[in-house]
Amino acid sequence: MWAHSANVCGRRQLLSDHARSTAGLAGRFAKEFGAEELGFALGLFHDAGKACGLWQQGLMRAERHGRRVGVPHKELGANLLRGVAGSVAMAIQGHHGGLTEPRDLWDLNAADAARGKDGVESFFGLVAEAAKILDGEPMSLVRDGWRSGATVMEMGVRLAFSSLVDADHLDTAAHAQGLARPRVRDDEDMAALRDRFEGAREERLATRLGSPIDVVRERVYQRAVRGAAESPGVFRMPAPTGVGKTWGSAGFGLNHAALYGKRRVIVAVPFVTVTEQNAAEYRAMLGSDAVLEHHSAVRSPDSGAEERVMRSVVENWDSPFVVTTTVQLFDSLFACKPSRMRKLHRLANAVVVLDEVQALPLRVLTPILDALRILSEHFGTTVLLASATQPSFPEFDVWRGLEVRDIVDEPRALFTAMQRVRYEWWLDPKPTLAEVAQRASSYEQVLMVVNTTADARSVFREWASLSVEGVFHLSTRMMPAHRRDVLERVRDRLADGRSVRLVSTQLIEAGVDVDFPVVFRAFAPAEALQQAAGRANREGRLGGDGLVVVFDAADMSSPAGYTIGSKVTAEIFGPHGDIAVRPDDTEALDRYYRTLYRRANAEYGTRAAEIQTNRKRLDFQAVADGPERALGKGSGRDPSLAFRMLDDDTVPVAVTDHQGATPAEALVDRLRSEPEQAGPALRQLQPYLVALPKQILQNPAIAALCRPVRGDLYEWTGPYDEHYGIDTTGDSEREVW
């Protein structure tokens, strides 16, 4: 009996071969979290329904006519295994369409079993060892620890499902390509990778231009390496901006992985811009083959023909060092579709570094923290939280009693030692944005950070009208290749002492390495103010303090998401009588986060509570897509109660014309004419993509400029400004980035 039709070599795949190969891979993947037998069983039984005569006949018809088989095959294996695997058998039932809810598993009845009776006998005849698995006690395949809490079981189902899906995909792809075995990377020698990193770091230190704060950076790095020797768990790295978190966190991760047998280091940062920057840094130090960069600039659909065409763009993180975004990480962790969840088993027995953790969205913070604790306590994951503004996460009930260890000695003293700027507060009376722009332009080297793309363009135009030199603009309305070019030119001018005036949205604050003597920052939540200050006198070479001017212009824009944070910031920081509290005051920051979480109802908000409830019910579809609406409140699911890192959905548009044709033009043509090359083309396309909010495409004038390419990818046919990229002025412009 066959599992798959003829491949490129004209050979079909035996069902017994596919079952055993998938079982071996799934067991290997699940072994990382102590569930090898469960993973093996899921792999062995996942296609049991293909042993039915009707399915085999359907395969032959499909092979002759190029159609789908059209006969269900998932139900039989799920039905057989649910006794010894319990709800984890949902993984079999959802290995093509996705995880749903337990009711769909337990509703499988005797009629389903009867229809597959011939398949059961045939399957056991082909794979005799499968029958022995069913001899176990009820739930015997499920680890006892998974039953200690409902969300622990939920995470176990997710990782088991991921192990099965990845194994199935790898074996199926190997057959389709005519390979003798699936392509799975051998386990990396993490000690060798650590030594390679340490060697590259030493070489860089020997050749780089020294800085007065290098002594502090070295102390922080060595403390991070010492901290890596501590037993696995949850750690914090409360280090000021500019103290070398990129190297320090990687040093911790690689040393900890080498010492404790962790399979990989996964670094997640808030923004794509930083992903690109950090990935380039790590590739240069570890080698391109060791580092995988993965973010969500392009998403392939989850089903149908588009999935088959674009599947190769979905990575399974089979790499020892992964650089991704927090959006990609957590949206995948709480997803329900195979293509998004395939990589999740890589989180087990890994070191996960979360950079800039203060940027995690409050509305879904409770499920995120719960998941991190569960991964650490039950699945062998070590978590490092890196940030200059460490939030008060242990105050949340889901972290109550969790030991969180700092890997930096005396953080308050470190913050004091690293103070390199003085703050000036321009709040009352409020200036106009033009007045602020004019004053900022009087400095030869200045960075001005504003809250919205509209304000960034306004400041840029104001500077341009003043005919001052060295004017630049940054926002995510510019494609990554354009942003990189601007940053290179800005850094060159800074290094040469030439005039440079840069206005940017807050993308500049997320780890982008620039060093200005003066920074102007639009009023915003405290963590944003401190991040902006980290771009002033970053290397401490001024011989004195840099200047940070915090302003509150009467006519500036502010996104809705800033409202509560900005209000709490105004209450705690800035001038209060004769005292001005700095945003890097660690005690004030702790008070700020406690107040912010309480005011925002971050811990027990409606969305967080609904997500947690549905996780405990193992209702994966409700977590990912929202619960079904109540009668009388419309049909379908309520996405406002689903897990989303970003509520403002975006679509990627490819910029094919910027000062002449960009490489995106040929890549878009290739996507249209050679769909089989979709994966490589999409990866090469990423430097030329701009993410536009979906709401903007509701404007017919803007939608007319977006030509469909494939899936949710569009080609931008409108003008692309040489300074600030795609301009949709006139539509909703209160976007943050």
Secondary structure, DSSP 8 states (H G I E B T S, - for coil): -EEE---TTS--EEHHHHHHHHHHHHHHHHHTTT-HHHHHHHHHHTTGGGGSHHHHHHHHHHHHHT----S--HHHHHHHHHHHHGGGGHHHHTTTT----HHHHHT--HHHHHHTHHHHHHHHHH-THHHHHTTS-TTTTS-GGGGG-HHHHHHHHHHHHHHHHHHHHHHHHHHHTT-SS--------HHHHHHHHHHHHHHHHHHS---TTHHHHHHHHHHHHHHTTS-SSEEEEE--TTS-HHHHHHHHHHHHHHHHT---EEEEES-HHHHHHHHHHHHHHH-GGGEEEE--SS---SSHHHHHHHGGGS----SSEEEEEHHHHHHHHT--SHHHHTTGGGGTTSEEEEESGGGS-GGGHHHHHHHHHHHHHHS--EEEEEESS---GGGSGGGTT--EEESSS-HHHHHHHT--EEEEEE-SS---HHHHHHHHHTSSEEEEE-SSHHHHHHHHHHHHHHT-SSEEEE-TTS-HHHHHHHHHHHHHHHHHT--EEEEE-GGGGSS----BSEEEEES--HHHHHHHHTTBSTT--SSS-EEEEEE--TT----GGGHHHHHHHHHHSEEETTEEE-TT-HHHHHHHHHHHHHHTTTTT-HHHHHHHHHHHTT-HHHHHH--B--TTS-SSB-GGGS--S-SS-EEEEEE-BSSSB-HHHHHHHHHHH-GGGHHHHHHHHGGGEEEEEGGGGGSHHHHTTEEEEETTEEEE-S-EETTTEE--TTS------
